[in-house]
Amino acid sequence: MPSAPTADVRPGPSGSRSVLERRTGSIDSPRKPVEGPDRGAGDRRIPRFVWALPPVAVLALVFLYPLALVVQQSVSPDEGGTSLAPYGDVFASESFRSALTTTVWLAVGSTAGCLALGFVLAMIIAFVPFPGGRAVARFIDVFLSFPSFLITLALLFIYGNAGMANGLWTDATGASSGPFDFLTTPWGVLLAEVTYFTPFVMRPLLAAFSQLDTAQLEVASSLGAGPARIVRQVILPEALPALAAGGSLVLVMCLNEFGIVLFTGAKGVTTLPMLVYSKAILESDYPAACVVAVVNIAISVGLYSLYRMVSRRVGA
């Protein structure tokens, strides 16, 4: 019987495959893996923007919706309809111009005082070794959590009409009243704001001073530089970013400060937040109160944008 034909498995010339390899493929060639189900297919079915909807909805409900109501009320006069007449009435009033001027100069003055005092205190804590220096630096962090009215009450206990300073004065001199009665004036508000907001400048300054190489101070001192020159040419350039960021933040917070002005009892000091309170609570003039609030918000957002821009540029 004729034998069955067999496949030619002889190796071919160099660089070629045998007949069996050409027909069936090499037995050693890797097999193409079988693709399984795409596990991420279910995730790709949901657009990415969907995941942003819940936080955006919460933000819109908690913040944007009340803000929109304030803006709407500011263009809704008591006579009905929609009009910019409340803005014209408020801008033309002497009380608004006075409150705006008082707010600006108190904010600028408090910021300048916080920068000067915070820079000096931060340098003492960072570069002048004294017992308890670390405890004082840690207390700065705790102080940031204190409410503003607490500092105002402390100043009232010290410099108020019935405070400790006036009490010591009357006991020593026999006078009927003490000489300290400035807390109900703009200077009392300025003192309270400087006292409360100075740690907000000191905190970034202490962080910046901790990165300063003390060898630079030693080299400058060995070359004959005095303390004033070391501060001006070595320490101050390193502190400028922190001063810019801290000062911008303090300016924004002073602009919106309400508790300090209220608790000092300074009746002659009317800032924009106090004017909003007066128009809404005492006079029930809600369109005017909303107009002042919108102006205050616009100034605050503008200053906050400036603060963020300064922080990014200086890297603080």
Secondary structure, DSSP 8 states (H G I E B T S, - for coil): ------------STT---HHHHHH--TTS---------TTHHHHTS-HHHHHHHHHHHHIIIIIHHHHHHHHHHT--TTSS--SHHHHHHHH-HHHHHHHHHHHHHHHHHHHHHHHHHHHHHHHHHHS--TTHHHHHHHHHHHTTS-HHHHHHHHHHHHSTTSHHHHHHHHHH--SS-S---TTSHHHHHHHHHHHHHHHHHHHHHHHHHTS-HHHHHHHHHTT--HHHHIIIIIHHHHHHHHHHHHHHHHHHHHT--HHHHHHT-TT---HHHHHHIIIIIS--HHHHHHHHHHHHHHHHHHHHHHHHHHHHHT-
